[in-house]
């Protein structure tokens, strides 16, 4: 093998290593974004449950006062 072939092979291996590193970084970032998305979805579900509960409580209080919620 000539020196150019060794250098080309070395360059190709280095390039593949760089690509794998970027792939790993992207995969880690994607995993982080997916975790964040799951956490936010859970917060939305919790807020929705709380909103329904507050609406029910408010409705009961207003009913005691003779006022109906629309």
SVG drawing of the C-alpha trace seen along z (x, -y; Angstrom):
<svg xmlns="http://www.w3.org/2000/svg" viewBox="-80 -34 84 36">
<polyline fill="none" stroke="black" stroke-width="0.4" points="0.0,0.0 1.2,-3.4 1.3,-6.3 -1.7,-7.9 -3.7,-4.8 -2.9,-4.7 -3.7,-8.4 -7.0,-7.9 -7.9,-5.0 -6.9,-7.0 -9.0,-10.0 -12.0,-7.7 -11.8,-6.1 -11.5,-9.6 -14.5,-10.8 -16.6,-7.7 -15.5,-8.4 -16.7,-12.0 -20.0,-10.9 -20.6,-8.4 -19.7,-11.1 -22.3,-13.4 -24.8,-10.6 -24.3,-9.8 -24.6,-13.5 -27.8,-13.8 -29.2,-10.6 -28.4,-12.0 -30.1,-15.3 -33.1,-13.5 -33.4,-11.4 -33.3,-14.6 -35.9,-16.2 -38.2,-13.2 -37.8,-13.2 -38.7,-16.9 -41.7,-16.3 -42.9,-13.5 -42.5,-15.7 -44.4,-18.6 -47.2,-16.3 -47.5,-15.0 -47.6,-18.6 -50.4,-19.4 -52.4,-16.3 -51.9,-17.4 -53.0,-21.0 -56.0,-19.7 -57.0,-17.5 -56.5,-20.5 -58.5,-22.7 -61.4,-20.3 -61.2,-19.9 -61.2,-23.7 -64.1,-24.1 -66.1,-21.5 -65.2,-23.2 -66.1,-26.6 -69.4,-25.3 -70.3,-23.9 -69.5,-27.2 -71.5,-29.2 -74.4,-26.7 -74.5,-27.4 -74.8,-31.0 -77.5,-30.3 -75.3,-31.1 -74.9,-28.6 -71.7,-28.2 -72.3,-28.5"/>
</svg>
